[in-house]
Amino acid sequence: MGTPVIRDAFRRFKQRRRQARAMADIAARPTGPGRAHGLGSELIVSLTSYPARFGTLLPTLQALTLQSVQPDRVILWLDDGDALHLPPDIRSMAGLEIRTCPAWRSYKKIVQTLIAHPGAFVVTADDDLYYAFDWLEGLTDAAGAGARIACHRAHQVVLHNDRPAPYEQWRHNLDAPDAGPLVFPTGVSGVIYAPGVFHPDVTRDDLFMRLAPGADDLWLYWMGRMAGSAPVKIGGRNRILEWQGSQETSLRAVNRPAQGMGGNDRAIAALMDHYGWPRWPG
């Protein structure tokens, strides 16, 4: 029993050390605007949160607003009434727009932005992570080079008999750059979407809340694939840093259970039933 206890203590020590380095990095960043993104239309960083995460939200927002490339907007989408529970230092943060939208769970980070700003490049982010100073720069450079969807972290879809295999059989967290219709962006580390990259159904809450209520990555992948968009994965294997105390509530355990069919496989089955497996136009 001693060995697992020691290993757990060492993991916690490494997590604290990584977090301290991340906080020091954010504190040392220049406070002036980053360089222009040069994409030709508005660049929006979009995310959502909820009261259980507000205690660890500030460093994520600081990391997102202090980037080497300057977004035109950083929008935090909340349920009605949740803004009243935000800490004062977040409510008064420069460069942050706080807006409300329907209670669409994780879809709040993108759907309302697509509706309100259809001509923008939209970059999604999570509310519980550290983002490096050049995080946005990598995504905008990929978009500037022609990528319609680009991400830092991705899986590769594995097919069995011309249909997706169970989610746990996919190749997870690719360790090298890749591109193509089987590259599956994971939103946890950020994804940039060019204007017009999705099938028109992407904003239909009657569909995404029924077919994939807790699996927005799958819904967005399906919508991109149906529009003929081939995602691009940039960089090597991506390592995430979640703030300590931010994971008391998470979709991960629901979507990837130890046994049985998880939320991801239920969403895949529902999307297959409704849309089938979208054929790649090439």
N, C-alpha and C positions, 0 to 999 in steps of 0.2 A: 504493500500500500504506500510505502514511503516514496517509491519512484514516481508514481503519478502525481503525488502531492508536490514533490520537488519540481517536476516538469511544469505543472500548472503554475506554481509560484514563479518559475523562470519566464514563462510566457507572459504573465502579468507584468513582470519587471521589464521585459523587452517592450511590451505595449506602452508602459508608462514612459520609457526612454524615447521611443519613437514619437509619442505624443508631445513630449517636451521639446524635441527638435522641431516638430511641425509648428508648435506655437511660437517658438523663437523665430522661425523663418517668416511667419506671417507678420510678427511684430517688427521685423527688420525691413519689410518691403517698402519701396517708395510710395508715398501717398498721392503723388501726382498722377494724372491720367497716363495710361499706357499708349503705345503707338496705335495709329489708325489701322483698322482691320482690312480695309481696301476691298471689301467684297461686293460693292456696288449696290447693296440694299441694306436695310437695317439689320443689325445683329443683336439678338436678344438672348440673354441667359435667363432661363425660366425654371423655377423649382416650387415645391410646395412643402408644407410642414403642418404640424398639429401640436397641441399643447404639451403632450408627453415628451416632445423633442425640443421644446423651447429652451430648456436649460442648457443644451449643448449646441444650439443653433448659431450663436454669435460667431465663433471662429470659422464656421463654414461660410457664413455670409462675408466675413472679412476676407477670407481666401478668394472668394468669387469676385468681390469688388476691387481687389488689389491684384490685377493681372497685368502681364507684360503687354497684352493687347487689350484695348479699351472696347468693351461692349457699349452699344447705344443705350441699352436698358438692362437692368437686373430686376426681374419681377418675382415677388414672393406671393404665391396664391394661397389663400386661406378660406376655410369655411366661414360663413357668416357668424360673427360674434367672436371668433378666435383671436382677432387682432387685439381685443381688449385684454388678453392674457399675455401679450408679448412683453418682454422686458423693455423698459424705457430706452436702453441703449440700442435696441434693434429698431424701435419705432422711430427714433431720431437719426438713424444711420444715413449718411450722405450716399447718394447713388443707388438707393434701394427704393423700388416702388412696391407698395403693399396693396394688394387687390383681393377681392373676394369673388368666389365662383361657386357653382353647385358642388355638392358633396360627392365628388367623383373619385374619391380615394386617390391613388397615385396618379390617375389621369389628370388631376388638377395641374400637374407640372407642365403639361403641354397642350391639352385640348383647347382651353380657353385662350391661350396665346395664339394658336393656329386660327381661331375664330376672329380674334381681335386684330391680328397682324398677319394677314395671309401672305403678304409679300416679303416677309422677313426670313432671314436665316435664324433658326431657333436652336439653341443649345440647351439641352436638359441637364440638370444636375440633381444630386440627392442632398438631403438636408443634414446628413450625419457624418460627412466625410471631410478629410483634408484634401485640398486641391493645390497642386504645385503652382508656382508663379507662372510657368509657361504652359499650363494646362490648356487654356483657351487658345494660345498661339498655335499649338500643335493641330487643333481642330480646324482653326481658320486657315492655316496654311494648306491643309488637305483640301478644304473646300475651295480655296483659291486656285488649287491645281486641278480642279474639276470634279472632285468627289461630291456626289449628291447627298450621300450619307457617310459620315466618318465617325469613328469611335476609338477610344483608347483601349477598351477591353471588349473581347468578343469570344463567342463559341463558334464552332462549325457544326451545322446541322448534318446529321448522319441519316441517310435514307435506307429504308428496307422496302423493297418492292415498290419503289417510286413514291414512297410516302415517308414522312418523318418517323424515325425510330423513337422509342421512349426517351424523354429528355435526359435522363441520367446516362444514356449511351452516346450522347453527343460528345465531341471533343471540346473540353472546357478550357477556358482562359488560354487562348492561343498565344504561343510564345514568340511569334514572328509576324511581321506585316503580312496582310492577306487582303484579297478583294474578290468579290463575286457574289452570286445569288445565295450561296449557302453560308455566307458569313453572317452571323447572328449577333448584332450589337447588344451589349448588356448596359442598361442605363446607369448602373451604379457608378461608373467612372466618367460618364458624360458622353453625349452623342450630339453631333451637329446635323441638322436637317435643312437642306436647301428649300427655297420656295417651290411649291408644286410637286414635291417628291412623293406625296401620298395619294392613294385612291380616295375619291370623294367621301367614302363611308367613314373616314378616320375620325370625324367629329360627331358621329351618331351615337349618342349615349344610350339609346335604346338597344343598340347592338353590343357595344363594348362592355357595358355593365351586365349584360346577359351572357355573352360568350366568353369573356375573359376578365371578370371583375377584379381579379387580383394579379393579373399577368399582363401589364401594359407593354412590356418588352415584346411579348408575342404578338399582341394586337398591332403594334407599330411595325414589326417585322412583316406581318401579313399584308398590311396596308402598303408598305413600301414595295414588297415583292409584286403585289397586284398592279402597281404602277410601273413596274419594270426597273426599279431602282436597285443597283448592286452596291451593297455596303462595302466600305473600305475600313480595314482595321490598321491603325498606325502603331508603330513602336513594337517593343517586345512584350513579354509577359507582364501584365499589369498587377501591381500590388496595391491593395486599398488599405487605408488607415481610417478606421471608425473611431469616433470620439468615445472615450470611456463613459459608460452610463447611457449611451444612446440606443442600445439594442434591447431594452426591456420589452419593446413591442416591435416586431418585424415580420414582414411577409415571408422571409426566407424559410423559416421552419414549416410554414404552411405549404409553400410551393415546392419544397424539396424534402419530403418526409423520409424517415429512415425506412419505412415499409409502405407498400401499397401505392396507389395512384395519387400523386400530389396535385397541387393546383395547376402546375405547368402542363402536366399531361391531360388534365381535364380540359384546360383551355385549348390545347392542341386538338383534342378530339372534337370539341365544340366548333372550332374554326374549320376543321376539315369537313364536318357535317354541313356547315353553312356555306362555305366558299369552295371546298375542295382544296387541292394542292395547286396553287397558282403556277401556271406554266411560264417559264422564263422566256421572254420574247426572242432572245438570241438563239 
